[in-house]
Amino acid sequence: MLDELLEVGTKLFEASDRLQQAGEKRRKCIADYFLNIEECLRDSVGQLKSGQVPNSKWGELKVYARKLPTTVGQEIGRETAEELSLLLLSTAKNIPTDQDIPSIETAAGKFKGLANTITTKQSGNNSARRKILTYTAVGAASFAGGLLLKSVLSGASTDTPSVTGKPTGEDQFPPIVWEMNAFLDDNVRKTILFDAPEQVCDRVRKMTNDRFDITLNRTGETEEILRKVDAGEIACGYSGIYYSTPKYRALFFGCAIPFGLSPQEQTAWLNYKKNPDDELTFIQSIYRDKLKLNVIPFPAGATGGQMGGWFKAKINSLDDLRGKVMRVPGLGADVFQRLGMTTHNQLGQSISVDESIRRLKDGRFFAVEWTSPYDDLQLGLDEAAKFYYYPGWWEPSTTFDVQVNIDAWNKLLPNYQEIFKLACHETYTSILTDYDQKNSLALKEIPQKGVELLRFSNDVLKAAEEQTKLLLDLYAEQDEVFKEVYDEWLSFKERIRAWSNLTKIE
């Protein structure tokens, strides 16, 4: 692993004569690039020596690997630069251990030496050259000296990044590497929502010219992801708010409430602030201020209205539901249990969508719900049951979040924060639009599949709505945070529904 890193440094040294022939401006950029790598390596060593695993810091090498061809390809040849880029990328994929510290320090010294070698040709600027040589003689081995050299080379004060005190040039886009865990695994690869977390990562990367790199790992359940983000084990996670721990019930108001808001109303709710001058939206404040989670959420995906699921037989009355087993998540599961059904989360095990479909086919499940026509047909639910019910009253406007560790968030420059928020917002809009468009087309295929499209009877809908209110009132009695959010949500719903009804065209 580290042999590849040392090889990159060695081959770049062999090409140092060509690097010295670059113009003054390019030499400065190349030197800064090498010093950034040196800094990354020194910081990784520092974390290893303090007993930490340098996941994020070592991961920055991926950013430098991708930038290598554009940084030095003009001088050493594009093909050679791309080969070195692959070697550096390979190194970045393997996290070092304590045993690697000497090799990392050697590599750091090589990259620092490269920066010094390149900058010794100063086009007659002897004053600047004397500064560099003096600095090198006094403290070439110090990490802080690496930062000082960057300041000397840029002509800036060592105390401030620019005359205005604001970062300029590439300093506005320092390399950042985050890890994102997502609850959507390969079982749902064909669904629209599957692409959402990757869309966020790609948009952030493109808007920062690969400087802000988010590595996506499709692993973890929703509650596990929340815990990891809160603890700072990962910088962010993409998740649906389907928690079993009662403490987190209030967070369902940021995702899906039975007989709740329409997709348009939900969008307004997620961006709602009790006071326009508040730092956080109301939902964001629940995480930090009410539940004391070190997490800030950003909406980054929505399914819009959903269907009511696939049933093995027609539902003529509530009696047809009692004693049957259904795959259904969230608060919807709690309501169905009150209607006499058994839901998959009561079985004491995690069940994938593939396994749910198998159980629906062989009759162990009476019903399975996922989202809506496009996704459901892609997953093959039409092959397991032939009665497709609507509406999905328990998830009328389901939304999904990128949850970010607040400490990691606060370390971002303001421009990175704005880019991240824009990436989440664009993904939210893109995913919701995709669902509306593709569902409208997939709906036409339903009759051709031999599937009967049916509406829940008024008796079933009335009973479900009554049980939903009783359930939410019960949770409000048991949990002060839930009550506070519920009361605010009810007030918001009454106000915005009055507007929605006024502008509705029947």
Secondary structure, 3 states (H helix, E strand, C coil): CHHHHHHHHHHHHHCHHHHHCCCHHHHHHHHHHHHHHHHHHHHHHHHHHCCCCCHHHHHHHHHHHHHHHHHHHHHHCHHHHHHHHHHHHHHHCCCCCHHHHHHHHHHHHHHHHHHHHHHCCCCCCHHHHHHHHHHHHHHCCCHHHHHHHHHHHHCCCCCCCCCCCCCCHHHHCCCEEEEEEECCCHHHCCCCHHHHHHHHHHHHHHHCCCCEEEEEECCCCHHHHHHHHHHCCCCEEEECCCCCCHHHHHHHHHCCCCCCCCHHHHHHHHCCCCCCCCCCCHHHHHHHHHCCCCEEEEEEEEEECCCCEEECCCCCCHHHCCCCEEECCHHHHHHHHHCCCEEHHHHCCCCCHHHHHHHHHHCCCCEECCCCHHHHHHHCHHHCCCEEEECCCCCCCEEEEEEEEHHHHHHCCHHHHHHHHHHHHHHHHHHHHHHHHHHHHHHHHCHHHCCEEEECCHHHHHHHHHHHHHHHHHHHHHCHHHHHHHHHHHHHHHHHHHHHHHHCCC
